[in-house]
Amino acid sequence: MDDYTELLELLVKVKSSNSLIDSFKINFLEFYQEGITEDVITNLSVTGFDEADDSETLQYIQNQFKELKIKFYDSDIGHITNCCDLDDVQKSC
């Protein structure tokens, strides 16, 4: 995640074209959908996790996107959230 944050900061500083930033977003989404479950397990303190209440997970994911400081569609964030295996998160507690 840190690499993506640093790369985006560089792209914004050099005033990259929208197509380059769009390409970055696509690449980031592909990367993050593969690693979201592990990211949540590693970085989110989940205790007493109830799979019916994934609001803590959603908030964590939204904060990760805010860290990048570019606009993602709600559907992008929703897709990544759906890629998170809540069963695996629950088993890790």
VOPAGU-2260 file (C-alpha; in pm, 1 decimal, decimal comma):
REM VOPAGU-2260
SITE   aa  ch    i         X         Y         Z
SITE  MET   A    0       0,0       0,0       0,0
SITE  ASP   A    1     283,9     238,6      82,0
SITE  ASP   A    2     426,9     194,7    -268,1
SITE  TYR   A    3      94,0     290,1    -422,9
SITE  THR   A    4      61,5     595,3    -199,4
SITE  GLU   A    5     410,3     713,2    -292,6
SITE  LEU   A    6     352,7     649,2    -662,9
SITE  LEU   A    7      28,9     843,9    -658,9
SITE  GLU   A    8     195,4    1136,8    -482,9
SITE  LEU   A    9     454,3    1140,5    -760,5
SITE  LEU   A   10     187,6    1127,1   -1032,3
SITE  VAL   A   11       0,5    1419,1    -877,5
SITE  LYS   A   12     318,4    1624,9    -834,1
SITE  VAL   A   13     410,4    1590,3   -1200,0
SITE  LYS   A   14      50,0    1670,7   -1295,4
SITE  SER   A   15      -1,5    1347,2   -1479,1
SITE  SER   A   16    -274,0    1314,4   -1733,9
SITE  ASN   A   17    -610,2    1172,8   -1635,5
SITE  SER   A   18    -542,6     863,7   -1844,9
SITE  LEU   A   19    -228,0     790,0   -1644,5
SITE  ILE   A   20    -412,5     834,3   -1315,7
SITE  ASP   A   21    -699,2     618,5   -1449,1
SITE  SER   A   22    -443,6     351,7   -1536,5
SITE  PHE   A   23    -302,4     378,3   -1183,8
SITE  LYS   A   24    -651,4     333,4   -1038,1
SITE  ILE   A   25    -717,3      21,6   -1246,0
SITE  ASN   A   26    -383,9    -127,3   -1146,4
SITE  PHE   A   27    -441,3     -45,4    -779,6
SITE  LEU   A   28    -789,0    -203,7    -782,3
SITE  GLU   A   29    -653,5    -522,3    -938,0
SITE  PHE   A   30    -375,4    -535,1    -679,4
SITE  TYR   A   31    -595,3    -456,2    -381,7
SITE  GLN   A   32    -874,4    -699,5    -461,6
SITE  GLU   A   33    -620,0    -980,4    -440,9
SITE  GLY   A   34    -476,0    -866,8    -108,5
SITE  ILE   A   35    -767,8    -708,4      74,9
SITE  THR   A   36    -839,4   -1004,1     302,9
SITE  GLU   A   37    -479,0   -1031,5     415,7
SITE  ASP   A   38    -458,8    -654,2     460,8
SITE  VAL   A   39    -765,7    -652,6     684,9
SITE  ILE   A   40    -639,2    -950,9     886,9
SITE  THR   A   41    -294,5    -795,8     928,9
SITE  ASN   A   42    -386,1    -434,0     995,5
SITE  LEU   A   43    -732,9    -422,2    1147,6
SITE  SER   A   44    -780,1    -518,4    1510,1
SITE  VAL   A   45   -1095,1    -724,8    1491,8
SITE  THR   A   46   -1216,3    -880,6    1811,9
SITE  GLY   A   47   -1547,4   -1052,6    1851,1
SITE  PHE   A   48   -1600,4   -1019,0    1477,7
SITE  ASP   A   49   -1956,2   -1080,4    1363,7
SITE  GLU   A   50   -1980,9   -1143,2     991,7
SITE  ALA   A   51   -2326,6    -986,4     984,5
SITE  ASP   A   52   -2169,5    -656,6    1090,1
SITE  ASP   A   53   -1886,1    -571,8     855,7
SITE  SER   A   54   -1904,0    -195,5     916,9
SITE  GLU   A   55   -1560,6    -193,7    1082,4
SITE  THR   A   56   -1412,6    -364,8     776,4
SITE  LEU   A   57   -1590,0    -123,7     540,7
SITE  GLN   A   58   -1462,9     174,5     738,1
SITE  TYR   A   59   -1108,0      39,2     726,1
SITE  ILE   A   60   -1126,1      -9,5     347,8
SITE  GLN   A   61   -1272,2     338,0     295,0
SITE  ASN   A   62    -989,1     486,3     499,6
SITE  GLN   A   63    -733,8     303,5     283,3
SITE  PHE   A   64    -885,6     464,6     -26,7
SITE  LYS   A   65    -893,1     808,6     137,9
SITE  GLU   A   66    -522,8     773,3     205,4
SITE  LEU   A   67    -460,8     775,5    -170,8
SITE  LYS   A   68    -628,0    1116,6    -204,0
SITE  ILE   A   69    -785,6    1058,2    -543,3
SITE  LYS   A   70   -1149,9     996,5    -620,3
SITE  PHE   A   71   -1265,6     638,7    -651,3
SITE  TYR   A   72   -1621,6     548,3    -734,9
SITE  ASP   A   73   -1833,7     404,4    -454,8
SITE  SER   A   74   -1875,3      98,5    -676,4
SITE  ASP   A   75   -1495,1      49,5    -676,2
SITE  ILE   A   76   -1485,6      58,9    -297,2
SITE  GLY   A   77   -1787,7    -172,0    -281,2
SITE  HIS   A   78   -1620,2    -417,8    -515,5
SITE  ILE   A   79   -1304,9    -428,5    -303,4
SITE  THR   A   80   -1516,5    -471,2       9,3
SITE  ASN   A   81   -1691,3    -766,7    -153,0
SITE  CYS   A   82   -1352,3    -920,6    -233,9
SITE  CYS   A   83   -1268,8    -933,1     136,5
SITE  ASP   A   84   -1329,7   -1285,2     265,1
SITE  LEU   A   85   -1511,2   -1215,6     589,1
SITE  ASP   A   86   -1497,8   -1582,6     685,1
SITE  ASP   A   87   -1118,5   -1572,3     675,7
SITE  VAL   A   88   -1120,1   -1250,6     879,3
SITE  GLN   A   89   -1348,4   -1410,4    1136,3
SITE  LYS   A   90   -1131,0   -1724,6    1157,3
SITE  SER   A   91    -826,0   -1509,4    1224,5
SITE  CYS   A   92    -977,7   -1358,9    1539,6
